[in-house]
C-alpha cells in the first residue's frame, strides 16, 4: 500500500482503490454483487483525500485493477 499524500494521487485518477483508514481498518471493498470492488478515488461519490486527523482519514491506499 502507498501512503496518502493528502490529495488525489495521479495513479488513482479515474480508478477504484482499497483504502486503509487511520483507525487501522480496511475500507469495505465488496458490499454487494452489483457494486464494483473498492472505493471510487474521484468523481461523484469519490474519496476525501485530505488529512484532517479523523480516524476515518485514508492513511494508505492500493489502486485496484
C-alpha positions as CSV (number, residue, x, y, z in Angstrom):
1,X,0.0,0.0,0.0
2,X,1.1,3.6,-0.7
3,X,0.8,6.4,1.8
4,X,-1.9,9.0,1.3
5,X,-0.3,12.3,0.2
6,X,-3.2,14.4,1.3
7,X,-4.6,15.0,-2.2
8,X,-5.8,12.8,-5.1
9,X,-2.7,10.9,-6.3
10,X,-2.1,10.8,-10.1
11,X,-2.1,6.9,-10.1
12,X,-5.6,6.8,-8.7
13,X,-7.3,9.3,-11.0
14,X,-10.4,7.6,-12.6
15,X,-9.8,4.4,-10.7
16,X,-11.0,2.5,-7.6
17,X,-9.0,2.0,-4.5
18,X,-8.8,-0.2,-1.4
19,X,-8.1,2.2,1.5
20,X,-6.6,1.6,4.9
21,X,-8.1,4.1,7.3
22,X,-6.2,5.9,10.1
23,X,-8.0,3.8,12.7
24,X,-6.4,0.7,11.1
25,X,-9.4,-0.8,9.4
26,X,-9.6,-1.6,5.7
27,X,-12.4,0.3,3.9
28,X,-15.3,-2.0,2.9
29,X,-14.5,-3.2,-0.6
30,X,-17.2,-5.6,-1.6
31,X,-20.6,-4.6,-0.3
32,X,-22.7,-6.4,-2.9
33,X,-22.8,-8.3,-6.1
34,X,-23.8,-5.2,-8.1
35,X,-21.2,-2.9,-6.6
36,X,-17.7,-2.8,-8.1
37,X,-15.0,-3.6,-5.6
38,X,-13.2,-0.8,-3.7
39,X,-14.0,2.9,-3.4
40,X,-14.1,5.5,-6.2
41,X,-10.9,7.6,-5.9
42,X,-12.5,10.6,-7.5
43,X,-15.6,11.9,-9.2
44,X,-19.2,11.7,-7.9
45,X,-19.1,9.9,-4.6
46,X,-15.3,9.8,-4.6
47,X,-12.9,9.7,-1.6
48,X,-11.9,12.6,0.5
49,X,-8.1,12.6,0.4
50,X,-7.4,15.5,2.8
51,X,-5.7,14.6,6.1
52,X,-7.8,16.1,8.9
53,X,-6.8,14.0,11.9
54,X,-10.0,12.0,11.8
55,X,-9.9,8.2,12.4
56,X,-11.6,7.9,9.0
57,X,-8.9,9.6,7.0
58,X,-7.3,7.5,4.3
59,X,-3.9,6.5,5.7
60,X,-2.8,4.3,2.8
61,X,-4.3,3.1,-0.4
62,X,-3.9,0.4,-3.1
63,X,-5.2,1.0,-6.7
64,X,-7.4,-1.8,-7.9
65,X,-7.3,-3.3,-11.3
